[in-house]
Amino acid sequence: MTSVALAYLSAGFGAGLAVLGAGLGIGKLAAAAMEGSARQPTAAGDIRTSMIIAAALIEGATLFAIVVCLLLALAK
């Protein structure tokens, strides 16, 4: 296997792990927000706002990881 093929393989694994981690994180975040809203419906707006901010931060970190994987794969 050439080093270019290994770079593509590693970038694919890295991007996949980043997306998997983001999916798990956002899933846990949404589950906790739904449980909090069910327990205290009057605070649903504040919980929703906090959830959206946290989800955006998770997605931002995931996007950064995917960009790093692509840059490493395409560097020659």
N, C-alpha and C positions, 0 to 999 in steps of 0.2 A: 504494500500500500504506500502511495506517495504521501509526502507531507501535506500537499494540497488537499488530498482526499481526507486525511485525518483532520485538517482544519475545518472542512465542511461538516464532517461527522461531529466534531466537538461543538461547533456552533449550533448544529441542530439539537444536540442534547441539551446544551445550555439554554437555548430559547425555549425548548419544551419544558425544562424544569422551572424556568421563570414563569411561564404561563400556568403551569400546574400549581405553583406556589401562590400565584395571584388568585387563581380560582378558589383554592382552599381558603385563603385569607378573606376574600370578599364573601364567600359562603358563610363562614363563621361570623363575620361582621353583620351580615343581613339577618342571620338567625338570632343573634343577640339583640339586634334592634327590634325585630318582630316580637321577641319575648318581652322586651322592655315596654314596647307600646301596648302589648296585651295586659301587662301588669298595671300600667299607669297610663291610661288613654289621654289624660290631660297633658302629658309631656310628649306626646307623639311628634309634634312639630320640632321640638328641640332635639329629640332623638333622631329624627329624619335628617335634620341639618348636620348633625355630628356624623351620622353614617355616610352622607354624601361626601363630606370633607375627607373622612378616613378612606373611603373607596377611591377617591381621586388620588390620594397620596399613594395608595397601593398600586394603582394603575400607572402612575408616573414612575415609580420605581421599576415596575415590570417593563415599561417601554424603554427605560434607560438600559436595563439588562439585555433586552432584545437588540437594541442598537449596538451595544458593545459586542454582542455575539456576531452580528452582521459585519461590523468593522474588523473583527478578528478573522472572520472567514474570508473576507474580500481583500485583506492585506496580503501583498505578495512580496 
